[in-house]
Amino acid sequence: MRKKIVAGNWKMNKNLQEGLELAKNLDAVLANEKVNCDVIIGTPFIHLASVCAAVDTQRLGVAAENCADHASGAYTGEVSAEMVKSTGANYVILGHSERRAYYGETPEMLKTKVELALANGLTPIFCIGEVLEERKAGEHFNVVKAQIEGSLFSLSAEDFGKIILAYEPVWAIGTGETATPEQAEEIHAYIRGVLAEKYGQEVADNCSILYGGSCKPSNAKELFANPNVDGGLIGGASLKVEDFMGIVRAW
Ligand code: PEP
């Protein structure tokens, strides 16, 4: 059966000391509590090694928020998938809408990043989702399908089985506006159908599809109650232990 997952995305928040404190506090809570889902935090690159050394990464998974689309070499300022893996992190968030919108990440670049992540033993948390105009135009199904096809459908079924998907409607990210549970279930079910068409029902059924977009303790339970919503990718509410744990406890 597919995993239930709550993953945080700190984005460009918290300096090293603050991030370390947050990670340690979260890990301490998890050490004393039985939770019903996998818990992951996505941190800035510079935090990764320190955070991985300070927490039990079996209990609290650690993700980078990006990696380079090249394996190594003269790419000043970039961080490779191999480097991420060498910190002890086991996951990498790829294709976040902020990276697509502000850093020009294309489906082709993301395809390469996914391949490099997998080649280096990282589990990609691959983000997809439509902008408001696309939703208003009824294009959201086509948009997410194209995002999946463009970056993931050249993977073998075995490699696709290692991917975690995160559906994040861009209009709900950081806006306080959340997709309704019905909207989330509708598109998650559609996404699973797209996966089943390509890879068969078993692979589709085993793929965790997270919802992201203003998910918080007060709405997590009703979102997670849907059969095709397997957890959340959490931005703002991942920056405080109590908020994040409130979402973890929704399972
Ligand atoms: C995100 O950036 O992945 C996200 C879901 O952000 P927020 O929870 O703040 O909407």
Residues whose N, C-alpha, C, O or C-beta is under 5 A from the ligand:
A	BS01	PEP	N9 A172 I173 G174 T175 G212 G213 S214 C215 L233 I234 G235 G236 A237
